[in-house]
Each structure stands twice: as structure tokens, then as C-alpha cells.
């Protein structure tokens, strides 16, 4: 009996840190969807197309954008060049490499799509710094038409869009890793937008929220702080660059990984 308990105990692996990142305006200093829209003449994005966002959500709106791109003869290579031309947010590429070096686990949770995120990370040689990407699945068909799907369809979270609840994804990932014997000492979430509030509220007093200065997540968090909303538990840090984030995590959490 004692041997079984001993064996079970040592199958539990403690990792120092899980960091979940948004992508647009967080890892990249821009919005991937907005960048590709600029490949279409303005007069072709009609009011009818724009109405799709309010009626069917951002993913369906972007599917129509991709249809316009395809009809206008914009090739996958042109789309890729636009995506990989977006610069990294200052210090963010260095931060991702630091986190890998120090055995932190990194995931990306984004309302962009799998093609854009893969192309950008690959172009920067950063794909090996990310354990898993959670985003809307996308792929080019045989004609070069980029087709996108919703990550999921949710009706349980009022803070999130119907195609992507980031808080649910983060909680599910933590639970999955625990079932695999991996437990994190601390968890950090890095984001900028209003859809980054839900995962931020899933964190504990032991964890970190990194909200980008000048963006909506900071505003939402400050409103909660002023209202003394008890759902907000994690330590909040406002960041301008990846260096700001690394300075907090390095000083508070990480020791060199041998």
C-alpha cells in the first residue's frame, strides 16, 4: 500500500508556471483580421457584410472577408505576407524564448485563426515556444479559399463571444494537465481586450493578470477594482512590453532550469 502511494505521489510533476497569451495586440502588435481586410478595396466591404458581425459574430464576418479576398484574386501567399509583416509587440518574442528556457508552459488562446497564428509563429521561429494554440480552426481549400470555423459554440458565458470562451478554454486546459499529472505553481494570463476578462477571472490570489496599457482589459479591470468586485482575485500588472512581464515573472517565480 505504501509503495502504491509513493509511486502515485511521484507521478505528479510540478511545473513553475503556465502562461496563457492572447494573440492580437498581445503577441503581435496589431490585429491579424484587420490587416487582411486592408487587402480588399474599401468599397467591396459593404454594409451587408459589416452587418454579419452584429448578427452572426466575428467569425462569420471574417469568413465573408475571406470570400471577398478569394473573389478578388488575393492569393494565400499575399495573405501570408500581410500576416508575417505584423511586428511582434516589443519584447514579446524575447519573453516567449525566456519562458521556454525556464520551463514555463505557454498556450495561446485567441479569436484569430489557426492559419494566421501558425504562419506568424513559424516566420518568427517561435512555434516551439508554444505548447498548444486554441483558436478558430482554418485551412485553405484546393482553390486557395481560406475557410474558417468557430472554435466552439457556447451559451454559458456572457463575457465572451459565442464562438470562443477563453475562460472555459483556460480552465479546461488546467484540468486536462492535472489529469496528466502536471500541476502549475502559478498561472499568468496576458491580454489586452474585453474578451480577456473571462479567463482573468478564473485565476486565484496566487496568480497574475497582465493587462496591456491603453487597451480595454485595463478599463474593465479598473471598473471592477473600483466596484470592489470580489471575482477579481489575481495580482494585476499593467504592461507596455514583454520586458515588463518578464521582470515580474523572473523576480517572483522562476529559477534557472538545468
C-alpha positions as CSV (number, residue, x, y, z in Angstrom):
1,X,0.0,0.0,0.0
2,X,2.8,2.5,0.9
3,X,4.6,1.6,-2.3
4,X,1.5,2.5,-4.3
5,X,1.1,5.8,-2.5
6,X,4.8,6.6,-3.0
7,X,4.5,5.7,-6.7
8,X,1.4,7.8,-7.2
9,X,2.9,10.8,-5.5
10,X,6.0,10.9,-7.7
11,X,3.9,10.8,-10.9
12,X,2.8,14.4,-10.0
13,X,5.0,16.8,-11.8
14,X,5.2,20.4,-10.6
15,X,5.9,23.0,-13.3
16,X,6.7,26.5,-12.2
17,X,4.3,28.4,-14.4
18,X,1.6,28.3,-17.0
19,X,1.3,31.5,-19.2
20,X,-1.8,31.9,-21.4
21,X,-1.5,34.6,-24.1
22,X,-3.9,36.3,-26.3
23,X,-2.5,36.9,-29.8
24,X,-3.7,40.1,-31.5
25,X,-2.4,43.2,-29.8
26,X,-0.6,41.0,-27.3
27,X,2.0,38.7,-29.0
28,X,1.6,40.6,-32.3
29,X,1.4,44.4,-32.3
30,X,-1.7,44.6,-34.5
31,X,-4.8,42.7,-35.4
32,X,-4.4,39.9,-37.9
33,X,-8.0,40.1,-39.1
34,X,-7.8,43.9,-39.7
35,X,-4.6,43.6,-41.5
36,X,-6.0,41.2,-44.1
37,X,-9.1,43.3,-44.6
38,X,-6.8,46.0,-45.9
39,X,-6.1,43.8,-48.9
40,X,-9.6,44.4,-50.1
41,X,-10.8,47.7,-51.6
42,X,-13.0,49.5,-49.1
43,X,-16.0,49.7,-51.4
44,X,-16.2,45.9,-51.5
45,X,-16.8,45.6,-47.8
46,X,-20.4,46.6,-48.0
47,X,-22.8,47.4,-45.2
48,X,-24.4,43.9,-45.7
49,X,-21.0,42.3,-45.0
50,X,-20.5,44.5,-41.9
51,X,-23.9,43.5,-40.6
52,X,-22.7,39.9,-40.3
53,X,-20.6,40.9,-37.3
54,X,-23.7,42.1,-35.3
55,X,-25.9,39.2,-36.5
56,X,-23.7,36.2,-36.7
57,X,-20.5,37.1,-34.9
58,X,-16.9,38.0,-35.9
59,X,-16.0,34.5,-37.2
60,X,-18.8,34.6,-39.8
61,X,-17.9,38.1,-40.7
62,X,-14.3,37.0,-41.3
63,X,-15.5,34.1,-43.4
64,X,-17.1,36.6,-45.7
65,X,-13.9,38.7,-45.8
66,X,-12.0,35.6,-46.9
67,X,-14.6,35.0,-49.6
68,X,-14.1,38.6,-50.8
69,X,-10.3,38.1,-50.8
70,X,-10.7,34.9,-52.8
71,X,-13.1,36.5,-55.3
72,X,-10.7,39.4,-55.7
73,X,-7.8,37.1,-56.6
74,X,-5.8,37.6,-53.5
75,X,-3.5,34.5,-53.2
76,X,-2.6,32.7,-50.0
77,X,0.9,33.9,-50.3
78,X,-0.3,37.5,-50.3
79,X,-2.3,36.9,-47.1
80,X,0.7,35.2,-45.5
81,X,3.0,38.1,-46.3
82,X,0.5,40.5,-44.7
83,X,0.3,38.4,-41.6
84,X,4.0,37.8,-41.1
85,X,4.6,41.5,-41.8
86,X,2.9,42.4,-38.4
87,X,5.7,43.1,-35.9
88,X,5.9,41.5,-32.6
89,X,4.8,43.6,-29.7
90,X,8.0,45.0,-28.2
91,X,9.9,42.4,-26.2
92,X,7.3,39.7,-26.7
93,X,9.5,37.4,-28.9
94,X,12.2,37.6,-26.2
95,X,9.7,36.9,-23.5
96,X,8.5,33.7,-25.2
97,X,12.0,32.4,-25.5
98,X,12.8,33.2,-21.9
99,X,9.7,31.3,-20.8
100,X,10.7,28.2,-22.7
101,X,14.2,28.4,-21.3
102,X,12.9,28.4,-17.8
103,X,10.5,25.5,-18.3
104,X,7.3,27.6,-18.2
105,X,4.4,26.2,-20.3
106,X,2.8,28.6,-22.8
107,X,-0.5,28.4,-24.5
108,X,-2.2,30.8,-26.9
109,X,-5.9,31.5,-26.6
110,X,-7.1,33.7,-29.5
111,X,-10.1,34.7,-31.6
112,X,-7.8,34.9,-34.6
113,X,-7.4,31.6,-36.5
114,X,-5.0,28.7,-36.8
115,X,-3.6,29.6,-40.2
116,X,-2.6,33.2,-39.1
117,X,-1.1,32.2,-35.8
118,X,0.8,29.3,-37.3
119,X,2.2,31.4,-40.1
120,X,3.3,34.2,-37.8
121,X,4.9,32.0,-35.2
122,X,6.7,30.0,-37.8
123,X,8.0,33.1,-39.5
124,X,9.5,34.2,-36.2
125,X,10.8,30.7,-35.3
126,X,8.7,30.8,-32.2
127,X,6.5,27.8,-32.8
128,X,8.5,25.6,-30.4
129,X,7.9,28.1,-27.5
130,X,4.2,27.4,-27.5
131,X,2.7,24.1,-26.2
132,X,-0.7,24.5,-27.7
133,X,-2.9,27.0,-29.6
134,X,-6.6,27.3,-29.0
135,X,-8.3,29.3,-31.8
136,X,-10.8,29.1,-34.6
137,X,-9.7,26.3,-37.0
138,X,-8.9,27.4,-40.5
139,X,-7.4,26.0,-43.7
140,X,-7.1,26.8,-47.4
141,X,-9.1,24.6,-49.8
142,X,-7.8,23.5,-53.2
143,X,-8.7,26.8,-54.8
144,X,-6.9,28.9,-52.2
145,X,-10.0,29.9,-50.4
146,X,-9.4,30.3,-46.6
147,X,-12.2,28.6,-44.7
148,X,-12.7,29.3,-41.0
149,X,-14.8,27.6,-38.3
150,X,-15.9,28.6,-34.9
151,X,-13.7,27.1,-32.1
152,X,-17.0,26.1,-30.4
153,X,-20.5,27.4,-29.9
154,X,-21.1,28.5,-26.3
155,X,-24.1,29.9,-24.5
156,X,-22.8,29.8,-20.9
157,X,-20.6,33.0,-20.7
158,X,-22.0,36.5,-21.1
159,X,-18.4,37.9,-21.1
160,X,-17.4,36.0,-24.3
161,X,-18.4,35.8,-27.9
162,X,-20.4,32.7,-28.9
163,X,-17.5,31.2,-30.8
164,X,-14.9,31.4,-28.1
165,X,-15.0,31.5,-24.3
166,X,-11.4,31.9,-23.3
167,X,-12.1,31.3,-19.6
168,X,-13.6,27.9,-20.4
169,X,-10.6,27.0,-22.6
170,X,-8.1,28.0,-19.8
171,X,-9.9,26.1,-17.1
172,X,-10.3,23.0,-19.3
173,X,-6.6,23.1,-20.1
174,X,-5.6,23.3,-16.5
175,X,-7.9,20.4,-15.6
176,X,-6.6,18.3,-18.5
177,X,-3.0,18.9,-17.4
178,X,-3.9,17.9,-13.9
179,X,-5.4,14.7,-15.2
180,X,-2.0,14.1,-16.9
181,X,-0.1,14.6,-13.6
182,X,1.0,18.2,-14.3
183,X,0.3,20.9,-11.8
184,X,1.4,24.5,-12.1
185,X,2.8,26.5,-9.2
186,X,1.3,29.7,-10.7
187,X,-0.7,30.8,-13.7
188,X,-0.5,34.0,-15.6
189,X,-2.8,35.5,-18.3
190,X,-1.6,38.1,-20.8
191,X,-4.0,40.0,-22.8
192,X,-5.5,43.3,-23.9
193,X,-9.2,43.1,-24.9
194,X,-12.6,42.8,-23.3
195,X,-12.7,39.1,-24.2
196,X,-9.6,38.6,-22.0
197,X,-11.6,39.4,-18.8
198,X,-13.3,36.0,-18.5
199,X,-10.0,34.0,-18.3
200,X,-8.6,36.7,-15.9
201,X,-11.5,36.0,-13.5
202,X,-10.6,32.2,-13.5
203,X,-7.3,33.0,-11.7
204,X,-6.6,32.8,-7.9
205,X,-4.8,35.1,-5.5
206,X,-1.6,33.2,-6.3
207,X,-1.8,34.1,-10.0
208,X,-1.1,37.1,-12.3
209,X,-3.1,39.1,-14.8
210,X,-1.1,41.1,-17.3
211,X,-3.3,43.8,-19.0
212,X,-1.8,45.9,-21.8
213,X,-1.8,49.6,-21.1
214,X,-4.2,51.7,-23.1
215,X,-6.5,48.8,-24.1
216,X,-9.9,47.6,-23.0
217,X,-8.9,45.0,-20.5
218,X,-7.3,47.6,-18.3
219,X,-10.5,49.7,-18.3
220,X,-12.6,46.6,-17.4
221,X,-10.3,45.6,-14.6
222,X,-10.2,49.2,-13.1
223,X,-14.0,49.3,-13.1
224,X,-14.1,46.0,-11.2
225,X,-11.4,47.3,-8.8
226,X,-13.3,50.5,-8.1
227,X,-16.5,48.5,-7.6
228,X,-14.6,46.1,-5.3
229,X,-15.8,43.1,-7.4
230,X,-14.7,40.0,-5.5
231,X,-14.4,37.9,-8.7
232,X,-11.1,39.7,-9.4
233,X,-8.6,37.8,-7.3
234,X,-5.3,37.6,-9.2
235,X,-2.5,40.2,-8.9
236,X,-2.9,42.8,-11.7
237,X,0.1,44.2,-13.6
238,X,-0.2,46.7,-16.4
239,X,2.3,46.2,-19.2
240,X,3.7,48.0,-22.2
241,X,6.2,45.4,-23.4
242,X,7.3,41.8,-22.9
243,X,10.1,43.1,-20.8
244,X,7.6,44.4,-18.2
245,X,6.1,41.0,-18.0
246,X,9.4,39.2,-17.7
247,X,10.6,41.5,-14.9
248,X,7.6,40.4,-12.8
249,X,7.8,36.7,-13.6
250,X,11.5,36.4,-13.3
251,X,11.7,38.2,-9.9
252,X,8.7,36.4,-8.5
253,X,8.7,32.9,-9.9
254,X,11.4,31.5,-12.0
255,X,14.8,29.9,-11.2
256,X,17.1,28.7,-14.0
257,X,16.1,25.3,-15.4
258,X,19.0,22.9,-15.6
